Structure formats: structure tokens, C-alpha cells
Amino acid sequence: MEDEIESIVNEHGWYCANIFDAQIPFCYTIGLMTRLQHPELIAFSLDPKGAHFLFESVITLIKRGDRFDRERVRELIVGDDTHRIKIRRVHVTQHPIYLGFAMGHLTNHGRMGELEAVQLCWPDEHGDFPFDLNCNPRLNDLQPRLDIRLSASEIRQFMRDYGG
């Protein structure tokens, strides 16, 4: 798998990891840290094509000099549509749970422990984002918050449950 990721990153500048067998499916990028000096991107509950299209749109802006590395709401043109996304920094304690291949990629490049990532969140039908006061609670279940610190016991529980 590492060789395939490296080959695609070398050819296209980034790789999209699709974790479809998780309780809440998600996708994330690999290679932005090594190729564009930008945090990796992660998004939940989007179909792989939609996530890839979203990442592609954001990466195009990054290549033009834009940054998606701090918390804020952004308007983004995807295809012919304008969408709002909320950017949240991913807490380092979440990295081993959600971004394992990205961690491995950086380690293979001699950059162990340097991973940074941001979560791209999408709003509910009223424009409220997950965990905002008026957000549809169902959306909170579809997009877990990765900007919060996990406790040592939560990390141990994950390792027990998933053999990490």
C-alpha cells in the first residue's frame, strides 16, 4: 500500500485515502504535507467521488497560494455550485485513529511526528455546521469533531477495539 500511495503522490501530487469500512466513512489526503507544505484534508460521510471533487477544488486553491489551515468558514466553488465549508484543525491525538497512512507517508519521508491536518465540514440544510448551536443533531453524528483532544483512555480503547 505504501508503494502505491508514494507512486500516486509522485504522479499527481496527492493521494485520496477512502476509508469506506469505518462506522462513519471518511476520506483524507496524503501528500499535501510533503508536496505543498499544507496540512492534510479530511472529510466525513461524503461519497468517495464527492470527497475527491471537494479535495481537488481545495487543492487547486492551495496551489494558487490560498491556505486552509486555520478554523474559519469558507465559500468554495465546486463545479458550478458555491458551497460553504467549515475548517477545523485536527487535534494531534486524533491522528493515529483517522490519519494512519498520512502518518506513515511522512515517516517514510523522515518527518515523523510532523503531521498536521484540517477537517472540512459541511453544513445542514439551514447552513449550520456540526456542533453549532442550531445544527441538525443528525449532522453531528455524520461528522465527528476531530478538533478536540482524546483522553489516554479513549486512545487505548480505540487500540483495543481496532487492533492498533
ChimeraX attribute file (.defattr): number of C-alpha atoms within 10 A of each C-alpha:
attribute: neighborCount
match mode: 1-to-1
recipient: residues
	/A:1	7
	/A:2	11
	/A:3	9
	/A:4	10
	/A:5	19
	/A:6	18
	/A:7	14
	/A:8	15
	/A:9	20
	/A:10	13
	/A:11	10
	/A:12	11
	/A:13	16
	/A:14	24
	/A:15	21
	/A:16	20
	/A:17	19
	/A:18	17
	/A:19	15
	/A:20	15
	/A:21	8
	/A:22	9
	/A:23	9
	/A:24	14
	/A:25	17
	/A:26	22
	/A:27	24
	/A:28	26
	/A:29	26
	/A:30	29
	/A:31	24
	/A:32	21
	/A:33	20
	/A:34	18
	/A:35	14
	/A:36	15
	/A:37	11
	/A:38	21
	/A:39	24
	/A:40	27
	/A:41	28
	/A:42	25
	/A:43	24
	/A:44	21
	/A:45	20
	/A:46	18
	/A:47	15
	/A:48	20
	/A:49	11
	/A:50	13
	/A:51	23
	/A:52	20
	/A:53	14
	/A:54	21
	/A:55	23
	/A:56	16
	/A:57	15
	/A:58	20
	/A:59	23
	/A:60	11
	/A:61	14
	/A:62	16
	/A:63	12
	/A:64	9
	/A:65	9
	/A:66	12
	/A:67	13
	/A:68	24
	/A:69	17
	/A:70	13
	/A:71	14
	/A:72	11
	/A:73	16
	/A:74	13
	/A:75	10
	/A:76	15
	/A:77	13
	/A:78	15
	/A:79	10
	/A:80	6
	/A:81	7
	/A:82	10
	/A:83	15
	/A:84	17
	/A:85	19
	/A:86	20
	/A:87	22
	/A:88	23
	/A:89	22
	/A:90	25
	/A:91	17
	/A:92	19
	/A:93	17
	/A:94	18
	/A:95	18
	/A:96	16
	/A:97	13
	/A:98	18
	/A:99	23
	/A:100	14
	/A:101	18
	/A:102	26
	/A:103	20
	/A:104	18
	/A:105	22
	/A:106	18
	/A:107	14
	/A:108	12
	/A:109	10
	/A:110	10
	/A:111	14
	/A:112	12
	/A:113	12
	/A:114	12
	/A:115	21
	/A:116	21
	/A:117	29
	/A:118	24
	/A:119	27
	/A:120	26
	/A:121	23
	/A:122	22
	/A:123	17
	/A:124	16
	/A:125	10
	/A:126	9
	/A:127	14
	/A:128	17
	/A:129	22
	/A:130	23
	/A:131	15
	/A:132	11
	/A:133	9
	/A:134	12
	/A:135	17
	/A:136	18
	/A:137	13
	/A:138	10
	/A:139	19
	/A:140	15
	/A:141	13
	/A:142	17
	/A:143	22
	/A:144	17
	/A:145	18
	/A:146	20
	/A:147	18
	/A:148	14
	/A:149	13
	/A:150	13
	/A:151	10
	/A:152	10
	/A:153	9
	/A:154	12
	/A:155	16
	/A:156	12
	/A:157	13
	/A:158	14
	/A:159	13
	/A:160	10
	/A:161	9
	/A:162	9
	/A:163	7
	/A:164	12
